[in-house]
């Protein structure tokens, strides 16, 4: 039996690298990994260097592929979202538009796209997929990237109706775990907090804002398993599904639990002038269970423990 040819775009990024590590161990898949500027790493895959904004290169890559997993994106943390939000818009719209057209032209069987959850407004009850209303204004800091993601989602639905390629849109919440960004300039709140906790030399860790904001966080292994189940089980031409923990945790509680996992005696201080995005919501994930049989399995504290352990092994270099 021939193996399905899978192309993982953004294979050197956080989600992409974790996908490559898992999918490359499957005997039924032949994995091809796309990188842009970062170097290759050891993996049982075929590597390709490409700029996904180049239409001719995109067409070369997709010829003969069965499955395309689109994990390539321009992403960063709250500082850039607040100060330079435009960097998340143009490149993401261009590369995904080219990939979607190429999937249709080359009769790719399945396209999986990582969307996001920034289009949702704060509220107490977790959002279901059917509840989002396009007439509702998004958070001002997410307007550009939110509508860019929604455009791509609708293009996935459009191409799915042409009957050639099956599409999966994954609206995931904040993801954390090994291979995340851990530098303070580009990382999201979880990665930045781990680095602060593990490298502090002052006996303190500084949190931007009051810490009352809340995030729904999903461990990377659960997201990778979601992808595997979508590949193996999705029967419909188009699905847009939530991948989430289903509950939100306040940032100040997240920080306290990371500090506890670090084993260090650190006091927590707040920089009220630091860039922060004041939202709090969670995504209901019951439909993913109905369609794919998926639900998160890694509890938050266990995910924190695994991530801190991985950080020590890969970034510690003498740190406590």
C-alpha positions as CSV (number, residue, x, y, z in Angstrom):
1,X,0.0,0.0,0.0
2,X,1.4,3.4,-1.0
3,X,2.0,6.0,1.6
4,X,0.1,9.4,1.5
5,X,2.4,12.3,0.7
6,X,2.0,15.0,3.4
7,X,3.5,18.5,3.0
8,X,4.0,20.3,6.3
9,X,4.4,24.1,5.7
10,X,6.1,26.0,8.5
11,X,7.9,22.9,9.6
12,X,10.5,24.8,11.6
13,X,7.9,26.7,13.6
14,X,6.4,25.7,16.9
15,X,3.3,23.8,15.7
16,X,5.1,22.6,12.5
17,X,8.0,21.1,14.3
18,X,5.8,19.1,16.7
19,X,3.7,17.9,13.8
20,X,6.8,16.7,11.9
21,X,8.1,14.8,14.9
22,X,4.9,12.9,15.3
23,X,3.8,12.4,11.7
24,X,7.3,11.3,10.5
25,X,6.9,8.3,12.8
26,X,3.8,7.0,11.0
27,X,4.4,4.2,8.5
28,X,1.4,5.3,6.4
29,X,2.7,8.8,5.6
30,X,5.6,10.2,3.6
31,X,6.3,13.5,5.2
32,X,7.8,16.5,3.3
33,X,8.8,19.5,5.4
34,X,8.9,23.2,4.2
35,X,11.3,25.7,5.7
36,X,11.9,29.3,4.8
37,X,14.9,30.9,6.6
38,X,15.5,28.6,9.6
39,X,17.8,25.6,9.2
40,X,16.8,22.0,8.8
41,X,16.8,19.7,11.9
42,X,17.2,15.9,12.0
43,X,14.0,14.2,11.1
44,X,12.8,11.3,8.9
45,X,11.4,13.7,6.2
46,X,12.2,15.2,2.9
47,X,13.2,18.9,3.3
48,X,12.2,21.7,0.9
49,X,13.3,25.4,1.2
50,X,10.7,27.8,-0.2
51,X,9.1,31.2,0.1
52,X,5.4,30.5,0.1
53,X,4.7,34.0,-1.3
54,X,6.2,32.8,-4.6
55,X,3.5,31.3,-6.8
56,X,5.8,29.2,-9.0
57,X,7.5,27.7,-5.9
58,X,4.2,26.9,-4.3
59,X,3.1,25.1,-7.4
60,X,6.3,23.1,-7.5
61,X,5.9,22.0,-3.9
62,X,2.2,20.9,-4.1
63,X,2.6,18.8,-7.3
64,X,2.0,15.2,-6.3
65,X,1.0,15.9,-2.7
66,X,-2.0,14.2,-1.0
67,X,-2.3,16.3,2.2
68,X,-1.1,19.8,2.9
69,X,-0.9,21.0,6.5
70,X,-0.6,24.8,6.6
71,X,1.3,25.7,9.8
72,X,3.4,28.6,8.2
73,X,2.5,32.1,9.4
74,X,3.8,35.4,10.5
75,X,3.2,35.4,14.2
76,X,4.5,37.0,17.4
77,X,3.3,38.2,20.8
78,X,1.4,41.1,22.3
79,X,4.1,43.7,21.8
80,X,3.9,43.4,17.9
81,X,0.1,42.9,17.9
82,X,-0.2,46.2,19.8
83,X,2.5,48.2,18.0
84,X,2.8,46.8,14.5
85,X,-0.4,44.8,13.8
86,X,0.0,45.1,10.0
87,X,2.9,42.5,10.0
88,X,0.4,39.7,10.6
89,X,-1.9,40.6,7.6
90,X,-0.3,40.8,4.2
91,X,2.1,37.8,4.1
92,X,-0.5,35.5,5.7
93,X,-3.2,36.5,3.2
94,X,-0.8,36.0,0.2
95,X,0.7,32.6,1.1
96,X,-2.6,31.1,2.0
97,X,-4.3,32.3,-1.1
98,X,-1.6,30.8,-3.3
99,X,-1.7,27.5,-1.3
100,X,-5.4,27.1,-1.6
101,X,-5.4,27.7,-5.4
102,X,-2.5,25.3,-5.8
103,X,-4.3,22.6,-3.8
104,X,-7.2,22.9,-6.2
105,X,-5.1,23.0,-9.3
106,X,-3.0,19.9,-8.3
107,X,-6.0,18.0,-6.9
108,X,-4.6,17.8,-3.3
109,X,-6.9,15.5,-1.3
110,X,-6.9,17.4,2.0
111,X,-5.9,20.9,3.2
112,X,-5.6,21.7,6.9
113,X,-5.4,25.3,8.1
114,X,-4.5,26.6,11.5
115,X,-6.8,29.6,12.1
116,X,-7.1,31.2,15.6
117,X,-9.6,32.5,18.1
118,X,-9.0,36.3,18.0
119,X,-12.3,37.0,16.4
120,X,-14.2,36.1,19.6
121,X,-15.2,38.8,22.1
122,X,-14.8,38.3,25.9
123,X,-17.6,36.6,27.7
124,X,-18.1,34.1,30.5
125,X,-19.6,31.1,28.7
126,X,-17.3,29.3,26.2
127,X,-18.1,30.1,22.6
128,X,-19.4,27.5,20.2
129,X,-18.5,27.4,16.5
130,X,-22.0,28.5,15.4
131,X,-22.2,31.5,17.7
132,X,-19.7,33.9,16.1
133,X,-21.5,36.9,14.5
134,X,-19.7,38.8,11.7
135,X,-21.6,42.0,12.7
136,X,-19.9,42.1,16.1
137,X,-16.8,44.3,16.3
138,X,-13.5,42.5,17.1
139,X,-11.0,43.6,19.7
140,X,-9.2,46.6,18.2
141,X,-5.8,44.9,18.4
142,X,-7.0,41.9,16.5
143,X,-9.0,43.5,13.7
144,X,-6.4,43.0,11.0
145,X,-5.3,39.4,11.8
146,X,-8.8,38.4,12.7
147,X,-10.3,39.4,9.4
148,X,-7.3,37.9,7.6
149,X,-7.9,34.6,9.3
150,X,-11.6,34.7,8.5
151,X,-10.9,35.5,4.8
152,X,-8.8,32.4,4.7
153,X,-11.4,30.3,6.5
154,X,-14.0,31.4,3.9
155,X,-11.6,30.6,1.0
156,X,-11.2,27.1,2.5
157,X,-15.0,26.7,2.5
158,X,-15.2,28.1,-1.1
159,X,-12.7,25.7,-2.5
160,X,-14.3,22.8,-0.6
161,X,-17.5,23.4,-2.5
162,X,-15.7,22.9,-5.8
163,X,-15.4,19.2,-4.9
164,X,-11.7,18.6,-5.3
165,X,-10.0,19.2,-1.9
166,X,-11.4,18.4,1.6
167,X,-10.6,21.3,4.0
168,X,-10.2,21.5,7.8
169,X,-10.2,24.8,9.6
170,X,-8.8,24.5,13.1
171,X,-9.8,27.5,15.3
172,X,-7.3,26.8,18.1
173,X,-6.8,28.8,21.3
174,X,-3.3,29.6,22.7
175,X,-1.0,26.7,22.3
176,X,2.0,25.9,24.6
177,X,4.7,23.3,24.9
178,X,8.1,22.2,23.6
179,X,9.6,24.2,20.6
180,X,7.5,27.2,21.4
181,X,9.0,30.7,21.1
182,X,10.8,31.5,24.4
183,X,12.5,34.8,23.5
184,X,10.9,37.8,25.2
185,X,10.5,39.8,21.9
186,X,8.4,37.4,19.9
187,X,6.9,34.9,22.3
188,X,3.3,34.7,23.5
189,X,2.5,35.0,27.2
190,X,3.2,31.4,28.1
191,X,6.6,31.2,26.4
192,X,7.7,34.6,27.7
193,X,6.6,33.7,31.3
194,X,8.6,30.4,31.2
195,X,11.7,32.3,30.1
196,X,11.2,35.0,32.8
197,X,10.7,32.4,35.5
198,X,13.7,30.3,34.5
199,X,16.2,33.1,33.9
200,X,15.3,35.7,36.6
201,X,18.4,36.8,38.6
202,X,16.5,39.3,40.7
203,X,14.2,37.0,42.7
204,X,11.2,38.4,40.9
205,X,9.2,37.9,37.7
206,X,7.4,40.8,36.0
207,X,4.0,40.4,34.4
208,X,2.6,42.9,32.0
209,X,-0.7,44.3,33.1
210,X,-2.9,43.3,36.1
211,X,-3.0,39.6,35.3
212,X,-6.8,39.5,35.3
213,X,-6.9,38.8,31.6
214,X,-7.6,35.1,30.9
215,X,-6.6,32.7,28.1
216,X,-7.8,29.3,27.0
217,X,-4.6,27.3,26.6
218,X,-4.1,23.9,24.8
219,X,-1.0,21.7,25.1
220,X,0.7,21.0,21.8
221,X,0.4,17.2,22.0
222,X,-3.4,17.6,22.0
223,X,-3.3,19.9,19.0
224,X,-1.1,17.4,17.0
225,X,-3.5,14.6,17.9
226,X,-6.4,16.8,16.6
227,X,-4.6,17.0,13.3
228,X,-4.1,13.2,13.1
229,X,-7.7,12.6,13.8
230,X,-8.8,15.1,11.2
231,X,-6.6,13.4,8.6
232,X,-7.9,9.9,9.6
233,X,-11.6,10.6,10.3
234,X,-13.0,13.7,8.7
235,X,-15.7,12.5,6.2
236,X,-17.2,15.9,5.1
237,X,-15.8,18.3,2.5
238,X,-15.4,21.1,5.0
239,X,-15.2,21.4,8.8
240,X,-14.4,24.4,11.0
241,X,-13.7,23.1,14.5
242,X,-12.5,24.4,17.9
243,X,-9.3,22.9,19.4
244,X,-9.2,24.2,22.9
245,X,-9.0,23.4,26.6
246,X,-12.6,24.6,27.0
247,X,-11.8,26.8,30.0
248,X,-9.8,30.0,30.5
249,X,-7.1,30.6,33.1
250,X,-6.2,34.0,34.4
251,X,-2.7,35.3,33.5
252,X,-1.8,35.8,37.1
253,X,-2.7,32.2,37.9
254,X,-0.8,31.0,34.8
255,X,2.3,32.8,36.1
256,X,1.9,31.4,39.6
257,X,1.7,27.9,38.3
258,X,4.7,28.3,36.0
259,X,6.7,29.7,38.9
260,X,5.6,26.7,41.0
261,X,6.7,24.3,38.3
262,X,10.1,26.0,38.0
263,X,10.8,25.2,41.6
264,X,12.2,28.7,42.2
265,X,11.3,31.1,45.0
266,X,10.2,34.1,42.9
267,X,7.9,37.0,43.8
268,X,5.5,38.2,41.1
269,X,5.5,41.9,40.2
270,X,3.2,43.7,37.7
271,X,4.2,46.3,35.1
272,X,0.9,48.1,34.5
273,X,2.4,50.0,31.5
274,X,3.5,46.9,29.7
275,X,1.7,45.9,26.5
276,X,-1.2,43.6,27.2
277,X,-4.5,42.7,25.5
278,X,-7.4,42.6,27.9
279,X,-9.6,39.7,26.8
280,X,-11.0,36.7,28.6
281,X,-12.9,33.9,26.9
282,X,-12.8,30.2,26.2
283,X,-13.9,28.0,23.3
284,X,-16.3,25.1,23.6
285,X,-14.7,22.0,22.0
286,X,-17.7,19.6,22.1
287,X,-18.2,19.6,18.4
288,X,-14.6,18.3,17.8
289,X,-15.5,15.3,19.9
290,X,-18.7,14.7,17.9
291,X,-17.0,15.0,14.5
292,X,-13.5,13.5,15.2
293,X,-13.7,11.8,18.6
294,X,-11.2,14.4,19.9
295,X,-11.0,16.0,23.3
296,X,-8.0,17.5,25.2
297,X,-6.1,14.9,27.4
298,X,-3.2,16.9,28.9
299,X,-4.1,18.9,32.0
300,X,-2.7,22.4,32.2
301,X,-0.4,21.7,35.2
302,X,1.0,18.5,33.5
303,X,1.6,20.5,30.3
304,X,3.4,23.2,32.3
305,X,5.6,20.5,34.0
306,X,6.5,18.9,30.6
307,X,7.3,22.3,29.1
308,X,9.5,23.4,32.0
309,X,11.3,20.1,31.8
310,X,11.9,20.5,28.1
311,X,13.1,24.1,28.6
312,X,15.7,22.9,31.1
313,X,17.0,20.3,28.7
314,X,17.1,22.6,25.7
315,X,17.6,26.1,26.9
316,X,18.9,25.7,30.4
317,X,22.6,25.9,29.9
318,X,23.4,26.1,33.6
319,X,20.2,27.9,34.6
320,X,18.5,26.6,37.8
